[in-house]
Amino acid sequence: MNREKQTWDERFRKEGFRFTEPRKIILEVLSNTNEHPSAEDIFMIVRKKHPKIGLTTVYRNLEILECMRIVTKFHFGDGCHRYELVEGNQKPLHHHHLVCTS
């Protein structure tokens, strides 16, 4: 077992959750992007690796990740929520967001 998976396993167990395959894949997607993908964007990437994972599973897991403060949900005024990994498996990630309103 690699150190990253072990660290996530520990974090999820501490919060009372299991570190499932869908959660692992969603975290990988968010870790490998500088964008702020929507749940649908994440789903389209996730389903390439695991076609049996549905959109509802992605939404449900994003809610759990948000409650655990690993993911933050943003609304940039484009009609959908976007997600960002705000805590890595070993350290917090931090940056600012600016939205032009005019």
C-alpha positions, 0 to 999 in steps of 0.5 A, a space after each residue: 500500500 502506498 503512503 498516499 492511500 494509507 494517509 487517505 485511509 486513515 483520514 476517512 476512518 477517523 471521520 467515520 467513512 471508508 476510503 472507497 474506489 469512487 472516492 479515490 478516483 474523484 480525489 485523483 481527478 481533482 488532484 490532477 487539475 488546475 480547473 474547477 470542474 463541475 460534478 458532471 465534468 468529474 463524472 465524465 472523467 470518472 466513468 472512463 475508468 469505472 463505467 459503473 459509477 453513476 452521476 449520483 455516486 459522484 454527487 454523493 461523494 462530493 458532498 461527503 468530501 465537502 463535509 470533510 473539508 477536503 473539497 470546496 464547492 464554488 459558484 462562479 455565477 455560471 449556473 453550476 457548482 464547481 469543485 476544488 480540492 482544498 486539502 491534499 493528502 498531507 497538507 492544505 492547499 490554498 489560493 484565492 479566487 477572483 470573479 469579474 462582475 463587470 
